[in-house]
Amino acid sequence: MKKFLTAQFVVLLCGTVFAWFNFGRELYAWVDNRTCTLGCPGNATNPFLTPCFGGAIFFTIAFVLSIIILKKAKAVSAAK
């Protein structure tokens, strides 16, 4: 079970970094008044209303929950 939780942690870490990196690029392009080149909607006037931002938020929430679960699993295995 510990290997599964560690793998989940790594996948969510990579997904979170990737999602925030893409959102950061999107935000940077928006601030510079350039068009979005990441595949976001062409009429997106605000990057906070795009799927990239929503995905970054949900990946972050899942990553935090994964950290909590991993810490509790380590505490339980240390108590045994």
Secondary structure in CASP SS format (residue, H / E / C, confidence):
PFRMAT SS
TARGET T0000
AUTHOR 0000-0000-0000
METHOD secondary structure of the structure
MODEL  1
M C 1.00
K H 1.00
K H 1.00
F H 1.00
L H 1.00
T H 1.00
A H 1.00
Q H 1.00
F H 1.00
V H 1.00
V H 1.00
L H 1.00
L H 1.00
C H 1.00
G H 1.00
T H 1.00
V H 1.00
F H 1.00
A H 1.00
W H 1.00
F H 1.00
N H 1.00
F H 1.00
G H 1.00
R H 1.00
E H 1.00
L H 1.00
Y H 1.00
A H 1.00
W H 1.00
V H 1.00
D C 1.00
N C 1.00
R C 1.00
T C 1.00
C C 1.00
T C 1.00
L C 1.00
G C 1.00
C C 1.00
P C 1.00
G C 1.00
N C 1.00
A C 1.00
T C 1.00
N C 1.00
P H 1.00
F H 1.00
L H 1.00
T C 1.00
P H 1.00
C H 1.00
F H 1.00
G H 1.00
G H 1.00
A H 1.00
I H 1.00
F H 1.00
F H 1.00
T H 1.00
I H 1.00
A H 1.00
F H 1.00
V H 1.00
L H 1.00
S H 1.00
I H 1.00
I H 1.00
I H 1.00
L H 1.00
K H 1.00
K H 1.00
A H 1.00
K H 1.00
A H 1.00
V H 1.00
S H 1.00
A H 1.00
A H 1.00
K C 1.00
END
